[in-house]
Amino acid sequence: MYIFVKSKNSHADHRHAIRRTWGSQTSIDRWRIRTIFVTGNASGLLQKSIHNEWEIYGDILQVDAPDEYEYVFERSEYPILNVVS
């Protein structure tokens, strides 16, 4: 089971808190759980930071959409469309 969490690129502290708490859960009964953070586009140092975080944890899905509230739907639909297809 995948749990997709929308996350703003600059909210690394929020992602770390989730990883330390409920996001650290890897299974319930016989179901395997994987928490994936969905972020939008970034550039410069922020992109480097996101990439480094992905290399360490492997739980970031960066979609091709601006990392702004107005594009929250695009960031939300991407994982669903790609898991279903």
Secondary structure, DSSP 8 states (H G I E B T S, - for coil): -EEEEE--TT-HHHHHHHHHTGGG--EETTEE-EEEEEE----HHHHHHHHHHHHHH--EEE-SS-SSGGGHHHHHHHHHHHHH-
